[in-house]
């Protein structure tokens, strides 16, 4: 795997890891009239992010590289920002997740394009799958906020 693709894939892993923690924060601190539904939905999302992190890290290892594997490493290279630990209303929490998912989808598409240039099809396939997950989740959240 070339250095440029490794860096993009590792950054996506870091962004996924920070998003995983951010989803927990929102899950624990969400409040409002649709609390139960959003609380449970956020849990469903972070469970999905657990699988995504593992798959990305294993793909990096399959290509002979070592993935970022600590919160400190994730925070150094991530574009996803942490949140303070405080009450967040339902609409704001979903809006935060929506914006981060849009950024992750854009990043997955960019990483996919880089992998495609070098015919690294397992990375292409994974980024396509992740983009599909992001797009469906973006649709769900956008529909909820409409």
N, C-alpha and C positions, 0 to 999 in steps of 0.2 A: 504494500500500500504506500503510495507516495505521501510525502510529508503534508502537503496541502490537504489531501483528503483525510488523513489521520486527524489533523487539527480541526477540521470541520466536524468530523464525526465525534471527536472527543468533546468539542464545544456543545454539540447537540446532547451528548450524554450529560454534561454539566448543567445545561439548561433544563433537561428533564429532571435531574436530581434536585435542583433548586425549586422547580415547579412542584415536585412531589412534597417537599416540605411546606411550600406555600399553600398547597391544597389542604394539608393538615391544619395549618393555621386558620384558614378560612372555615374549614369543617368545624373546628372547635369553637370558633368565635363568631360565627354567623348568627344573626338575630333578625326576627321579623315575622310577618304574618305567614310566610311560607317556610318557616324554619325547618320543620321536619323533612319536607320534600327536598329542600336544598341541602340540608345537612347530610341526608342519605345519598344524594346525587354526588356531592363532593367526595364522599367516601368511595363511591363507585369509581370516580375518576382517579383518585390517588391509588386505588388498587390496580387500575390499568397502567398507571405510570410506573408502578413497581415492575410489572412485566416488561414494559418498554425499556427501562433502565438496564435490566438484566440482559435483554436481547442485544442492545447496543454494545454493552460492555463485552459480551461474549463474541460479538462480531469483530470488535477491535482485537481481541485476543486471537481469534482465528487467523487474523492477518499479521500476527507476530508482534503486535504493539501492546503497550500496557495502558489501560484506561485510567483516567482520573478516578480516584476511588475514595476521596475524603471530602467532607464538606468544605474544608479549607481550599482544596483543589478546585472544587466546583465553583466556589465564590470568586476565585481568581479569574476564571475564564468565562463565566456565565454572563449573559445579557439579561436574564430574568432577575428582577430585583426582589429581595425579601420584603416582607411586610412587618410592621410592628405588631406585637401581640396585643390586640385590642378588639373591641366589639366592631363588627362590620355588618351593615344591613344587607339584606338579601340581594337587592338590586345591585348595590356596589360590588358585592363579592362576585356575582356572576359577570359583571362588566369587567372586573379585573381578570378573571379567568379567560374571558372572551378575547381580550387584547393579547394576553400571553399566548393563547392558542394560535392566534393569527400570526404572531411572530415565529412560533415554533413551526407552523406550516410553511411559512416562507423559507425558513432555514432548512427544513427537510427537502424542499424542492431544489434549493441551491446545492445542497449536499448531493442530492440525486444527480443533478446535472454534472457535477464534478466527477462523480463515480462513473457516469455514463461515458464521459470523455475517455476514460481509461479502461472501459469494458469490465468494470468490477461489478458484475451483475448481482451478487448477493447484497451489496450495499444499495444498488439501484432498487432492488425489490423491497428491501426493508424500508427505505425512505418513501417509496410509493405506498406501502402499507401504513406507515405512520401518517403520511399526508392524508390518506383516506380516513383514518381515525380522527385526525384533527379537523378535517372538513365536516365530518358527521357531527362531531361535538360542537363545532362552531354553529352549525345549523340548529342543533337542539337548543343551545343557549340563546342564540339570536331569536329563535321562535318564542322562547320563554320570556325574553325581555321585550318583545314586540307589543 
